Amino acid sequence: MSKAETIRTGKLGKKDLRLVKMNGRFFGLADGVRCTEGENADDVWRQLHDDAGKGDPKYFGFDGARNRFLKFFPNGFHSDGYASQERDYKLAAKAKLDATAPLDNATDGKGLGEAVLAVFRATNMLSPFEKTRLQDVLRGPRADDFVQAAARFTLDSSKSNLFAMEQALKTHDSAKWTVVTYLPYLWRPDTHMFLKPEVTKDFATRVGHRLAGDYEARLHLPVYESLLDLVRQTAEELADLRPRDRIDIQSFIWVVGDYREDREGTYT
């Protein structure tokens, strides 16, 4: 029998997670206790997070998330109340972005900073403090660098394009997930996702997804890849509710995590 080799470690809440390889198979351990095994390392690692997440006191799974969402919007994504509260203003911001800074022009365009700033101001998805700092970026000498990098990241979600955004933003303390994911999410809501850290981490904990442990404040590409996996899984779980795009998925995450019980049943 060969010796067990640890090939990946991580944390989920207070739990220590470990992936080991032995005799050609992979084993997932939470706090030293074997939870899952299989022949594919990535599959075992995902399953380990799912199994470990179910032990968190905040966990209620996708069924719990769905039930909570439907308490606030009993007719789901396709109700008038949902559209007016959660979808329409994001579509309006997208239309503004497409009209004033279209993606094809933004990859190498210049002088788009003011138009992009207006799009950031068109929603409440960033805090007032984030918008204030971002104003300095988009009216400063690195405005074109940021807008071009954001457009290129939308077309190619590479480490180099994420790094280029970070370089353009960091002088004004704006290198945040909310800032770097906002434009790609509006340009291409079929493939990208907006990351609001606290509510999204809370959602990941509640459904047992690995993003709860993968998240880092620094702009590290595997964090975004983990977010997209959470989005993919959420979309699959909600297929019968017919989400149209990731605007609906992001709104679902926000409603599950942020809405309070005194709003229950307000919208139909």
N, C-alpha and C positions, 0 to 999 in steps of 0.2 A: 504494500500500500504506500502510495506517495504521500509526502508531507503536504499539509494544507498551506496554500499560498494566498495571502491577503492581497487582493488586487484593487479594492476600492473601499473607502470608508466615508462616512458622513454622519449627520445628525438629523433627527426629526423630533423637534421639541427637545426634550431631555434625553431621548433615547439615542444610544450609539449604534449606528448601523455599520455592518461589515459584509463585504462580498468576498468569498473565498473560493478558490479553485482547488479541487482535489480529484484525482483519478479521472480527469477529463470532464468533470461536471462542476457546476457552480452552485454555491450554497449561500443563502442570505440569512444573516444573524442579526437579531435585535437584542442589545444588551447581553450578547453571548449566547442567546437561545436561537436555535435554528428555526426559521419560519417558513422557508421555501427553498426549492431547488429546481434545477433544470439544466438544459444543455446550452442555452443562450444567455450570456452574461447580462445583456441589457434587459432582457425579459425578466430575469430573476431579480435584478436590481429594482425594476419598476414594481414587481409583485411584492418585494420586501417593503417598499414604501407604502403600498396599499394596505398590506397586512398590519404593519406597525402603526399606521395612521388610525386604524379602527380602534386602537386602545386609548386614543386621546379623548379626554372628557368632552371636548368640543365637537367631536366627530358626530355627524348625523348622515353622512353619505349623500349620494346624488338624489336619492328618494326624498331625504329630508330637505335638501336644497330646493328641489322641485316643489314640494308641498309648501315651503315657505314663500316661494315666488308666487304661487297661485293663490295664496291668501291675500296678497296685495293686488294681483291682476288675475282674477278668476278666468278671464278669457284669453290669458296668455299674451304672446307677442303680437297677436293680431287684433287687439282691442283698441278702441279709440283712446281710452285712458292711458294705456301703455305708450302709445305713439306720442301723445301730447306731453307726457311727463319725461320720457326717457329716450325717444328716438328722433323726433322731429328736429330738435335744436342741433343735434349732431349732424344730421343730413344737411341742415342749413349751413353749418360750418364747412362741411365737405364741399358743398356747391360753391361757397365763397372761395375756398382754396383752389378748386378746379378752374374757376373763372379768372382768378387773379395771379395764381402761381401754379399753372398746370405742370404735372409731373414731367412731361417730356421736355419742357422748357427749363425746369428747375435744375436739372442735372448739371448744366453748365451756364445757367442764366446768371445775370448780375442785376443788382438793384431791386431785388425782390423782398428785402428785409421788412419794409413797412407793410407790404401786403400780407406777409406771413405773420407779422406781429398782430395785425387785425384779426387774423384767423384764431390765433391763440386767445385773444381777448373775447372772441365770440361765444365761448363756453365757460362754464365754471369748473372745468375738469382739472385746471391747475389752480393753486392757491394764489391769492393776491400777491404774496411775497415772491412766489416763483415768477409771476408775470412781470413784476417790477424789475427783477434781476434780468429777465429775458429781454426786456426793453433795451437795456444797455448793450446786450449782445447784438440785437437786430438793428440797432442804430449805430453800431460801431464798426470797426474795420474788419471784424471777423464774420460779419453778417452773411456775405456770399459763401464763405467757407462752410458755415453751418448749414445753410439751405441746400447747397449742392451735395454735401455729405448725407443729409437726411434723404434727399431724392435718390441718391445712389444706393443708400441702404435699403430703401423701399424696393428697388429693383434687384439688389444683391445683398442679402443680409449677412455680410461678411465681417470678420473681425476688423479688417482694415477700415471699412466704412464706419463702423461703430467707433473706432479709435479716432477717426477724423472728426466726428461729431464731438467727441469728448475734448479734443484739443481746441476746438473752436469755442467751446462753452466754459471750460474750467476756469478761465481768468475771472469770470463773473459769478463763480460758484453756481453755475447752472447745469453742470453735467449730472443730471438726474434722470432716472428712468421715465418720469412723467414727461419730461421735455423731449427726450430722444425718441420716444415711441408715439408721440402725439401726431406728428405729420405723416409718418408711414401708415398709421391706423386710418387717418382720414383719406389719404391718397388711395390706399388699397385695403379697404375693410374686408375684402374677401381673403386676404392672406396675412395681414398684420394685426397686432393687438396692442392696445393701450395698457400700460402697466401703472396702476395706482397701488403702491406697495402694500400698505397696511390692510386694506380691504381684500386685496387679492391673496395675500398670505393667509389671512383669516379664512377665506373661502377654501384655499388649498388644504388647510388643516381640517376643515369641516368635512371635506370629501375624501381626505386621505391621499392627497397627491404630493409627489416629492418636491414640488416647488416650495412647500413650507420649509423644507430644509435646504433647498438649493439656493434660495434667495440670498443675494448680497447687494448692498447699496452701490458698490462699485460697478461700473459698466463692463460686465464680464459676459461674453457672448453665451456661454452655457446657461446663464440665468434666463436669457431671452428664449433660448431653445426649450428650456423647461416650461416656460410660460406658454409657448406655442403647443407643447404637448398637453398641457392642462386644457387649453382651448379646444384642441382636437377631441380630447376625451369628453369634455363637456358637451360639445356639439353632437357627438354620437349618442350620449345619454339623453339628449333633448330632441332627438330627431323627430319624434312624433308631434312636438310642439312647433315644428317648422321654423326654426330661426333662419333669417334670411342671410345673415352675414355676421361678422364679428362685432358689429355694433350691437346686435341683439345679445351676443354672448357676453360682451363686457357689461351691458346693462343688467343682464341676469345676475352676474357676479356682484354688481353694485347693489342691486335690490336685496339680494340674499344677505349681504353683509351690513348694509347701512340703514335700511328701512326699519323703523321702530313699530312696535305692535299697535300704537294708537293710530297708525295709518291703514290698518288692516281693512280690506274690503272697500276702501274708498274709491277704487278705480275698477271699472268693468270693461 
